[in-house]
Amino acid sequence: MTNTNMLLHLAAQAEARGADLVTLRALIEEASDLGAARALARLGLADEKAAKDMAELRELLSAWRDAKVTVRKAVLGWVVRGCLALLLLGLAVKLGLAGRVAA
């Protein structure tokens, strides 16, 4: 049973016992807000600096991802250039151009 289904079941059960549905919804919303605030406090994200800290962390993570992509592209470019250089060197040796270049 999911959390949503459990809440719906509990609300229906309380309503069947005479509780007002509007009051139950308000109670559930208040409990949810308190639970979320408690969870944020446990994570150290309950103060006014939390939004700025999260924005900075997201920016740092984005920069890290950009750096990884850039490094990957650079390494791939170096590998391709190295392979092309070896191919050209092999062609030069095969065609006998190596002696002309050295002289």
Secondary structure, 3 states (H helix, E strand, C coil): CCHHHHHHHHHHHHHHCCCCHHHHHHHHHHHHHHHHHHHHHHCCCCCCCHHHHHHHHHHHHHHHHHHHHHHHHHHHHHHHHHHHHHHHHHHHHHCCCHHHHHC
